[in-house]
Amino acid sequence: MEKYTALFEPLTIKRMTLKNRVIMPPMGTNFANVDGSFNEEHMAYYEQRAKGGTALITLENVCFDYPMGTNGTTQLRMDNDQYIPGLWKFNEKMHAYGAKTSVQINHAGASAYGLRLEGKQAVSASDVPSKKGNPIPRPLEVAEIYEIIDKYAQGALRAQRAGFDCVEIHAGHSYLISQFLSPLYNKRTDEFGGSKENRSRFAKLVVQAVRKAVGPFFPISVRFSADELLEGGNTLEDTLDVLHEFAEEADILNVSAALNDSLQYQIDKMNLEDGWRSYMAKAVKERFPEKIVITSGNIRSPKRAAEILEDGDADLLAMGRGLIAEPNWVNKVQNGQEHLLRKCISCNIGCADHRIAKSRPIRCTVNPDLYYEDDYKQTMLSQPMKMVVIGGGTAGLEAAASAAEIGVEVELYEQKSYLGGLGHEIARFPDKKRIDDFITYQINRCEELSNLSIHLNQPFHINELSEKKPDIIVNATGATPLLPPIKGLSEQLAKTSRHVFSIFDILNHMEDFQEFEGKEIVVIGGGAVGLDVVEYYAERGAKKVSIVEMQGELGKDLDLITKLSMMEIVNDYGVNVYTSTRLLEVKEDRFIVEKSDGKLEELSFDLGFVCLGMRAHAPLLPELEGYAKKTNTVLLNIGDSKVARRIMEGTREARDVIEEVKLLDKHLSESKKTTALQSIY
């Protein structure tokens, strides 16, 4: 597009020419086979991003020293030549769409995946774990360091032989090279420790060995943590100094940030602004003007992306989770379809949490199919079909749009004046505003479909079914706050003038909750919703904030990144935490709680919030079931109205509705054929 010309300017690096300025950085997926090879779905995942217009696809970090350097539950390997055919096929597929390719070679060091080490102790610069609570590694002997340097070179040469256009060396994020660079990990007293020059020696030797292996014309990228964002770690200024020690042979400097114990700034938490990390890239660019510089960090908006390039902060933009959510980001922006961008909301649930915390294959809250994207649209219905969707939350919208896109005549009913349900309501918290990006996309997508009608301010009545005669009914009426029969709770919530509130009180009337200074806040419930309230008040200067949780920890079911960021807020703002504590009674201006030792305590407040989770809300379901049974109509109950969960599960269930649609279409088609044959005979 003309207004974003900076995004679409080509860039030549050595003998590699990129068609635009958007690249896909390496992101672990847990898609690989256990033996470290590709499978069909893994390949298809990358193919979608290449097809979508991305200029450079960087394959997730690949193990070149097995098992000591491995990272993740399942990881691609290239530690011997038997993996070259699979990598070659990967490159053929990417190149077919005009994308260039790179691969990240990485040694995990102390971050090595424990189950793969076959009883061996992980290695590092020193005996410091790469993360609090992780196993203690052993320091590498000098001879072992040089052996690993040689393996980096072998890995880079193997990448070149496999058809990659570039190679990236990972020197950040608490992996082995980072463990040498950072004073937090490196406690050595030999030539590989102590001064910045010595701590940089391993990185320098690796880069030099890789350059010797691949020759002068093959681009080399180095990714590093520009600011470790931990006390005692490398600052941005420190990193600029150490880069002078090892960046000479590199062509591309990929500017990232943080270590394992500051992970919420490496895998950016939701409330960090678009391109927040670009100031780091700008500093690197100013110090190394001859190098190509990459920046990243929650870049979602084409306008902000173009600004970063126009301002000279960076030469290339790395969109990681953004391309998981929207593989067609480049093509949509270039074709004037910005309103149809399915922007990543930085929730970190299906990507980071699935892979790092739960050892699952990655998924996405807003993108229900990472492998085959829009392939379902290729098979349109053969028979006319009607669908009624009750509820306009994220699950209802996804179901309605997906069905309409394959030819179903859809009517959606929402009793409120707005769409998006609980997702839109949670997005009213300033730190959760990105959630609305998904809902905006869903609404824009629905508006493109002439066979989809949306009725706002219109509760659905069961007697309308006899008139509509739908073939499929989708119930997606969402959830409601869980309010147990605690003494005094219902009485306090029923008062007109009160100090006790549920989560919907604040979400639906944010204008009434704008006073912070001098306020004492107590939140009952240490799950996602309760912590959102704590975040809202603590960050805005409330005098005292307390949170009560019946379980032994806060945020037990939160994703890894959100939990880290919430615990940072709890610690930084001095939030009073009561775990293993239960609410006994609610009074006008205080909660009576019982602590783990059986002692009672009164917690007084100016504002008290009861946030004990959500429960499914499906008031029409019994009547719908009766109608469906009587008329042989397909009835699907999805999203929170089935079980109160997160947006991701509802989105997946909503997309699965089309499988039911296709089954019904097949049945209707076969019935029609049978009727036609009966009429003939």
Buried (B, 14 or more C-beta within 10 A) or exposed (E): BEEBEBBBEEBEBBEBEBBBBBBBBBBBBBBBEEEBBBEEEBBBBBBBBBBBBBBBBBBBBBBBBBBBBBBBBBBBBBBEEEBBEBBBBBBEBBBEBBBBBBBBBBBBBBBBBEEBBEEEBBBBBBEBBBEEEBEEBBBBEEEEBBEBBEBBBBBBBBBBBBBBBBBBBBBBBBBBBBBBBBBBBBBBEEEBBBEBBBBBBBBBBBBBBBBEBBEEEBBBBBBBBBBBBBEEBBBBEBBBBBBEBBBEBBBBBBBBBBBBBBBBBBBBBBBBBBBBBBBBBBBBBEBBEEBBBBBBBBBBBBEBBBBBBEEEBBBBBBBBBBBBBBBBBBBBBBEEBBEBBBBBBBBBBBBBBBBBBEEEBBBBBBBBBBBEBEEBEEEEBEBEBBBBBBBBBBBBBBBBBBBBBBBBBBBBBBBBEEBBBBBBBBBBBEBBBBBBBBBBBBBBBBEEBEBBBBEEEBEBEEEEBEEEEBBBBBBBBBBBBBBEEBEBBEEBBEEEEBBBBBBEBBBEEBEEBEEBEEBBBBBBBBBBBBBBBBBBBBBBEBEBBBBBBBBEEBBEEBBBBBBBBBBBBBEEBEBEBBBBBBBBBBBBBBBBBBBEEEEEBEBBBBBBBBBBBBEBBBEBBEEBBEBBEEBEBBBBBBBBBBBBBBBBBBBBBBBBBBEBBBEBBEEBEEEEEEEEEEEEE
